[in-house]
Amino acid sequence: MRNSLLGEWQPSPNFNSRNGEPVDILLLHYTGMEKEDEALARLRDPHAQVSCHYLVRTDGTRLRLVDEKERAWHAGRSSWNGASDINARSIGIEIANWGHAALEKGATLPPFGDRQIDSVIALCQDILKRHKIPARRVLGHSDVAPDRKLDPGELFPWHRLAEAGIGHFVSPEPASPEPLLAPGAEGEEVADIQSLLALYGYCVAVTGVYDERTRTVVGAFQRHFRPERIDGIVDHSTFRTLHKLLASIDEI
C-alpha cells in the first residue's frame, strides 16, 4: 500500500544512483521562485538538471519527484562533516517559498504558512521513521553550501520542527551588542571558534584568521540557530548558542 504521506507522484528525470552511500542527512530548501508551478516545472525539466525527492506546496500538498533510493540533484556543490557529495547521502525536500529572491523585487521576505509547515513536519517525521538520520543532520541548504545558498532562510521555523522531534535546536541566546570576534581578527580565539564550527559539521578551515569564509560560515550558523541578527560576527550570543548545541549532542 502506498504511503499517502509521500504525496502525488510527479516524477523528475533528474536523478542517478547513490552508489551505496547511506542516507544520513535530511536537507531542507526553499524553491526561491515566486510561482510554485514554475518551480515544479523546473524540478522536472531535464535541461535544468535539478530535482528533489519531495516538494511541499504552500497549501501543504506534498509531491514526490524522485524515489528515496535514488540520488536527487538538490544540494549542488556542498559539504558537511567532511563529506562532499551531499546528494548521495541525503533526502531533499523543497518547500515552495519565494525566499530571498523576493527582496530583489522590492517585496519582504515571505513567511512560511502554518499548513505548509505542518505538512513539512509530517513528511519529515515519516522519513525519519524509515532512515537513521541523527537530529543534528537535519540541515538547511545554507548549512552545507554557505557560500552559495541562503535557504530555507532565517524565517524558517526550525523551533517548530524541533518541538515535533525533528532536528537539533536549542533556544538561542539573545543577540548582544558587543562583538567578540570580527573579520580581520587573528589568533587562538579565532581558531577556537573555527574548530567548534568544524566540530559541529560546517566546512571551515582552522587557520586562526577571521577571513571571508569564516564570516560566511558564521552567518550560515546564525541563519539556522540564531536568526535574530545575521551579520557573520561572533558575539556572546553566537558563541554561547554554538556551545549549547555542542553540549547537547549527547542528549539527542
C-alpha positions as CSV (number, residue, x, y, z in Angstrom):
1,M,0.0,0.0,0.0
2,R,1.4,3.4,-1.0
3,N,2.3,5.8,1.8
4,S,-0.1,8.7,1.4
5,L,2.2,11.0,3.4
6,L,4.6,11.0,0.5
7,G,2.2,12.7,-1.9
8,E,1.3,12.6,-5.5
9,W,3.9,11.1,-7.9
10,Q,5.2,13.8,-10.2
11,P,8.4,12.1,-11.5
12,S,11.5,14.0,-12.3
13,P,14.1,12.5,-14.7
14,N,16.9,14.3,-12.8
15,F,18.5,11.6,-10.6
16,N,21.1,8.9,-10.6
17,S,22.4,6.2,-8.3
18,R,23.5,6.7,-4.7
19,N,26.3,4.2,-5.3
20,G,25.7,2.6,-1.9
21,E,26.1,5.7,0.2
22,P,24.0,5.7,3.4
23,V,21.1,8.1,3.8
24,D,22.1,10.1,6.8
25,I,21.1,13.7,6.0
26,L,17.7,15.3,5.6
27,L,18.2,18.6,3.7
28,L,15.6,21.3,3.6
29,H,15.3,24.0,0.9
30,Y,13.0,26.7,-0.3
31,T,12.4,26.9,-4.1
32,G,13.3,30.5,-4.4
33,M,10.7,31.1,-7.1
34,E,7.6,33.3,-7.0
35,K,5.4,30.8,-8.7
36,E,5.4,27.3,-7.4
37,D,4.1,25.7,-10.6
38,E,7.2,27.1,-12.3
39,A,9.4,25.7,-9.6
40,L,7.8,22.3,-10.1
41,A,8.3,22.5,-13.8
42,R,12.0,23.4,-13.3
43,L,12.5,20.5,-10.9
44,R,11.1,18.2,-13.6
45,D,13.0,19.8,-16.6
46,P,15.8,17.5,-17.9
47,H,17.7,20.6,-19.1
48,A,17.7,22.2,-15.7
49,Q,19.4,19.2,-14.1
50,V,18.0,19.9,-10.7
51,S,15.5,17.9,-8.7
52,C,14.5,16.9,-5.2
53,H,12.7,14.0,-3.5
54,Y,9.7,16.0,-2.3
55,L,8.1,19.3,-2.9
56,V,5.7,20.8,-0.4
57,R,3.4,23.4,-1.8
58,T,2.2,26.5,0.1
59,D,-1.2,24.8,0.7
60,G,0.6,21.8,2.3
61,T,0.1,19.5,-0.6
62,R,3.1,17.1,-1.0
63,L,4.5,15.9,-4.3
64,R,7.0,13.1,-4.8
65,L,9.5,13.7,-7.6
66,V,12.4,11.2,-7.0
67,D,12.3,7.9,-5.2
68,E,14.3,7.9,-1.9
69,K,16.5,5.1,-3.0
70,E,17.9,7.4,-5.8
71,R,20.3,10.3,-5.7
72,A,18.3,13.5,-6.4
73,W,20.1,16.6,-7.6
74,H,19.3,19.3,-5.0
75,A,22.4,20.1,-2.9
76,G,24.9,21.0,-5.6
77,R,28.5,21.9,-4.5
78,S,28.3,21.3,-0.8
79,S,29.9,19.6,2.2
80,W,29.1,18.6,5.8
81,N,31.3,17.0,8.4
82,G,33.9,16.1,5.8
83,A,31.5,14.6,3.2
84,S,31.4,16.5,-0.1
85,D,28.7,14.5,-2.1
86,I,25.7,15.5,-0.1
87,N,23.3,14.5,-2.8
88,A,24.5,10.9,-2.5
89,R,23.6,10.7,1.2
90,S,20.6,13.0,1.6
91,I,16.9,13.2,1.1
92,G,16.0,16.7,-0.2
93,I,12.7,18.5,0.5
94,E,11.9,21.6,-1.5
95,I,9.4,24.0,0.2
96,A,7.6,26.4,-2.1
97,N,8.6,29.8,-1.0
98,W,9.9,32.8,-2.9
99,G,12.6,33.4,-0.4
100,H,15.3,36.0,-0.7
101,A,14.5,36.5,-4.4
102,A,11.5,38.5,-3.2
103,L,13.8,41.1,-1.7
104,E,15.3,41.7,-5.2
105,K,11.7,42.6,-6.4
106,G,11.1,45.0,-3.5
107,A,8.9,42.6,-1.6
108,T,9.5,41.4,2.0
109,L,10.9,38.0,2.9
110,P,7.8,35.8,2.8
111,P,7.0,33.7,5.8
112,F,6.1,30.0,5.8
113,G,2.4,29.3,6.4
114,D,1.2,27.0,9.2
115,R,-0.4,24.5,6.9
116,Q,2.8,24.2,4.9
117,I,5.0,23.7,7.9
118,D,2.5,21.2,9.4
119,S,2.9,19.3,6.2
120,V,6.7,19.5,6.2
121,I,6.7,18.2,9.8
122,A,4.5,15.2,8.9
123,L,6.7,14.4,5.9
124,C,9.9,14.7,8.0
125,Q,8.5,12.5,10.7
126,D,7.7,9.9,8.2
127,I,11.1,10.0,6.6
128,L,12.9,9.8,10.0
129,K,10.9,6.6,10.8
130,R,12.5,4.9,7.8
131,H,16.0,6.3,7.9
132,K,18.5,6.6,10.7
133,I,19.2,10.3,10.4
134,P,20.7,11.9,13.5
135,A,18.9,15.0,14.7
136,R,22.0,17.1,14.1
137,R,22.0,16.1,10.4
138,V,18.6,17.7,9.7
139,L,20.0,20.7,7.9
140,G,19.3,23.6,5.6
141,H,20.9,24.1,2.2
142,S,22.7,27.2,3.6
143,D,24.4,24.9,6.2
144,V,26.0,22.7,3.6
145,A,26.6,25.4,1.0
146,P,27.1,28.6,3.0
147,D,28.9,30.5,0.2
148,R,26.2,29.9,-2.3
149,K,22.8,29.4,-0.6
150,L,20.6,31.2,1.9
151,D,17.7,28.7,2.0
152,P,15.5,27.8,3.7
153,G,16.3,31.2,5.3
154,E,16.0,33.0,8.6
155,L,12.2,32.8,8.7
156,F,12.1,29.1,8.6
157,P,10.7,27.8,11.9
158,W,13.3,25.3,13.0
159,H,12.0,25.6,16.5
160,R,8.6,24.2,15.4
161,L,10.3,21.2,13.8
162,A,12.3,20.6,17.0
163,E,9.2,20.7,19.1
164,A,7.9,17.9,16.9
165,G,11.1,15.9,17.4
166,I,12.8,16.9,14.2
167,G,16.3,18.3,14.1
168,H,18.7,19.7,16.6
169,F,17.9,23.0,18.1
170,V,18.4,24.9,21.4
171,S,16.9,28.2,22.5
172,P,19.3,30.8,21.2
173,E,20.9,33.3,23.5
174,P,19.7,36.9,22.8
175,A,21.9,38.8,20.4
176,S,24.4,41.0,22.2
177,P,25.7,44.4,21.1
178,E,29.4,43.9,21.6
179,P,31.3,41.6,19.1
180,L,33.8,39.1,20.4
181,L,35.4,38.3,17.0
182,A,35.0,40.0,13.7
183,P,36.6,39.8,10.2
184,G,40.3,40.7,10.3
185,A,40.9,39.2,13.7
186,E,43.6,36.6,14.1
187,G,44.8,34.3,16.8
188,E,43.8,31.4,19.1
189,E,40.3,32.6,19.8
190,V,39.5,32.7,16.1
191,A,41.0,29.2,15.7
192,D,38.8,28.1,18.6
193,I,35.5,29.3,17.0
194,Q,36.6,27.8,13.7
195,S,37.3,24.5,15.4
196,L,33.9,24.5,17.1
197,L,32.1,25.2,13.9
198,A,34.0,22.4,12.1
199,L,33.3,20.1,15.0
200,Y,29.6,20.7,14.5
201,G,29.9,19.9,10.8
202,Y,30.5,23.2,9.0
203,C,33.2,23.3,6.3
204,V,35.6,25.9,7.6
205,A,39.4,25.6,7.8
206,V,41.1,26.2,11.2
207,T,43.5,28.9,10.3
208,G,43.2,31.4,13.2
209,V,42.4,34.1,10.6
210,Y,38.9,35.5,10.5
211,D,38.6,35.6,6.8
212,E,35.6,35.9,4.5
213,R,34.9,32.2,4.5
214,T,34.7,32.2,8.3
215,R,32.3,35.2,8.2
216,T,30.2,33.3,5.7
217,V,30.0,30.2,7.8
218,V,29.3,32.1,11.0
219,G,26.4,33.8,9.1
220,A,25.1,30.4,8.0
221,F,25.2,29.2,11.6
222,Q,23.3,32.3,12.7
223,R,20.7,32.0,10.0
224,H,19.8,28.5,11.3
225,F,20.4,28.7,15.0
226,R,20.4,32.4,16.0
227,P,18.4,34.3,13.3
228,E,17.8,37.4,15.4
229,R,20.8,39.0,13.7
230,I,22.8,37.6,10.8
231,D,26.0,39.5,10.3
232,G,28.8,36.9,10.4
233,I,30.2,38.4,13.5
234,V,30.7,36.3,16.6
235,D,29.1,37.9,19.7
236,H,28.4,36.3,23.1
237,S,25.1,35.0,21.8
238,T,26.6,33.2,18.8
239,F,29.4,31.8,20.9
240,R,27.1,30.5,23.7
241,T,24.5,29.2,21.3
242,L,27.1,27.1,19.5
243,H,28.4,25.8,22.8
244,K,24.9,24.9,23.9
245,L,24.4,22.9,20.7
246,L,27.7,21.0,21.0
247,A,27.0,20.3,24.7
248,S,23.6,18.9,23.9
249,I,24.7,16.5,21.2
250,D,25.0,13.5,23.6
251,E,21.4,14.2,24.6
252,I,19.9,13.6,21.2
